[in-house]
Amino acid sequence: ARLQENGIAAQVDHRSLAEQGQDRAPTRHLGPAASGYERRTGQPSRRRLDFEQEVSERLKLAKEAGELERQDLAVDQSILDLSG
């Protein structure tokens, strides 16, 4: 209601993204302490470094899974059907 009173078209919805029909992962935020630290020092916070490490590990695992899937497909295609 306050947003509308001030002429702002944005809306706030308490429902989860799935309940809203959104097909995306929720975003992650650093939080005020980490953001303040970065603003003051110009250096990445420990929280940002941890998050970036986690993302890097997930990308590495996804790459490995993709490679295994491609290898599996190549093996399936190379098998000769001798049943006939």
RAKA-V510362 format. One record per helix or strand of 2 or more residues. SS is the DSSP state (A for helix, B for strand). FROM is the first residue (numbers start at 0). TO is the last residue. If there is no record, write none. Layout:
((SS/FROM/TO) (SS/FROM/TO))
//
This chain:
((A/1/4) (A/31/40) (A/45/77))
//
